[in-house]
Amino acid sequence: MNERHVTPPANMGGVGRAGMRGRPVEKPKDLKGTLARLWRLTQGHRKGLGWILLLSALTSASAILSPLVIGEAVNAIDGGRPAQQILVVLLGLYLCDWLVRFLQQYFMASIGQRMIHYIRITLFGVMKQLPLSFFDRRQHGELMSRLTNDVDNISNTLSNSLTQLLTYFFTIIGILMMMLSLNVLLTLISLAAVGFIFLLTRIITRRTRKMFAEQQRILGKLNGQIEESISGLNVVKAFCQEEQMVRQFDESNEALRRVATRALIWSGYLMPITNVINNFNFVFISIFSGIFAVKGWISIGMISSFLLYARQFSRPFVEIANIYNNFQTAVAGAERIFEILDEQPEPEDAPDAIPLASPKGDITLDHVTFGYSPDHPILKDVSIEIPAGTKAAIVGPTGAGKTTIINLLTRFYDVNRGSIRLDGHDLRDYQLQQLRQCFGVVLQDTALFAVSVRDNIRYGRERATQAQVEEAARIAGADAFIRRLPDGYNTVLTQGGAELSQGERQLLTIARAVLVDAPILILDEATSSVDTVTEQKIRRAMLKITEGRTSFIIAHRLSTIRDSDIILLIEGGRIAEQGTHESLMEQNGLYASMYRTQMGGYE
């Protein structure tokens, strides 16, 4: 095929760690099952995770041992003993902590990005194998979000949250064991404070989750308004609707401000209240430890160690709550990725598929019935025979099924009933790639890429020479305007050829089809976006490029198909009339009425 619709990617913004806190959490449907599948998917690409586990344990060792060493230093100073060696040990401990954390981030970044690289390649590879029916059922922006946002969420979780979660886990276990070994009663006081913080976190996040969800809903609405306003700005200005556009924007923006303010205020309560609880916990531990010290039950150094442990013990719980929320969002994104991976690809070639080396171009539609939804057929028992080399024009009202026939010929879709045969064999009997190489297609919606004009023309024939590209452009009537471009054939197009007129973009796609030189040519409204002068040029080009090959021309401008070998008029999913232009005019039916209407009553 020489052309497919390509949706340009949108720029996706990143989210910093500050923006992650309190954001709406999307819960996965099957947490354990998705994690197990993600683990299987990345098999062979996660080498080194054992080192991450070891480094996480070593990182937590600093938090566990440093308060104990500080306590020993305090006891040494309190007892009048030298503390230089203990302080050197403490300094070495902190330096080791820095080195281990650096190695942890270094290895995790490498391992995480290697796994994400594989996931992204796998997802994109599956998407290119999916049938067009899959993309017809879904918004392109939503699919791009899965390929970018959802993959990025997994990447952030693997690169950041996973290492922090492991470190916090080892830290909590180690600190709890150290606190219990120092004093059980003081440990129970600290656990009571941690339980209260955990309960408070659940209450606040449960309330803010709804607020942030509403914020995301309004933000999506606002983004949609902005996109519509920018893409349709010429229409807005033409109808003098600037004030209404600004008013709608202000309303959505104000609604977003109100709900975002409430959400941020409520989520902002968490850290201050947590700090207050920690401070009260610090006071209670100080009072009780002071009493114990006066009675001689504990030393001053142990008090110092325990207070540091109490400070560190509650902090990981709040962080783990946020990490868990991010973790759930990442797993939910993984589920959406797996939904695409589970989609049925285009049917594979049968083991005995027929190679298609030299097709003649005989096309037969035998009692074809098809509908994009089985309950609503578009084509109803259509039978056509198009001998090789025939130039067939397909006309009819909008929605009659003209483009549907093209989708079936190229096997973008398969028929529900009946069959389509090429050179006597069902299309499904051929190798799919070779079958589509038999067609040169020019669609009504042009698809140009951000490469040079030359590369756009030779998109379906990458090894074509410059001379062949220029010859195809001359046949299509595009050579003259291409040479007027700043760099001629080397001009790099941007935004799908936005700097060109619609007619010029169409001429480039026609040149692309000319260069492919396929035995079967499909022109779907190829002249719909050009002026009458250019239309005549294209018509002469069409006469030349359709000569000697099977051609299907879909057109609303009936003047461009007068010289077709056969004209098929489709109405209501059936062939209402067929014949040459002259014979159909003699029938004085629907085609004759349509033609006279377009020609102003004159033939």
Secondary structure as UniProt FT lines:
FT   HELIX           17..20
FT   TURN            21..22
FT   HELIX           31..41
FT   TURN            42..44
FT   TURN            47..48
FT   HELIX           49..78
FT   TURN            79..80
FT   HELIX           84..127
FT   TURN            128..129
FT   HELIX           132..136
FT   HELIX           140..145
FT   HELIX           146..150
FT   HELIX           151..156
FT   HELIX           157..161
FT   HELIX           162..182
FT   HELIX           184..231
FT   HELIX           233..238
FT   TURN            239..240
FT   HELIX           242..268
FT   HELIX           270..294
FT   TURN            295..296
FT   HELIX           300..341
FT   TURN            351..352
FT   STRAND          363..370
FT   TURN            374..375
FT   STRAND          379..386
FT   TURN            388..389
FT   STRAND          391..395
FT   TURN            398..399
FT   HELIX           402..409
FT   TURN            410..411
FT   STRAND          417..422
FT   TURN            423..424
FT   STRAND          425..426
FT   HELIX           427..429
FT   HELIX           432..436
FT   TURN            437..438
FT   STRAND          439..442
FT   HELIX           453..457
FT   TURN            458..460
FT   TURN            462..463
FT   HELIX           466..476
FT   HELIX           479..483
FT   TURN            486..487
FT   HELIX           488..490
FT   TURN            495..499
FT   HELIX           502..516
FT   STRAND          520..524
FT   TURN            526..529
FT   HELIX           532..545
FT   TURN            546..548
FT   STRAND          550..554
FT   HELIX           558..561
FT   TURN            562..563
FT   STRAND          566..571
FT   TURN            572..573
FT   STRAND          574..579
FT   HELIX           581..587
FT   HELIX           590..598
FT   TURN            599..601
//
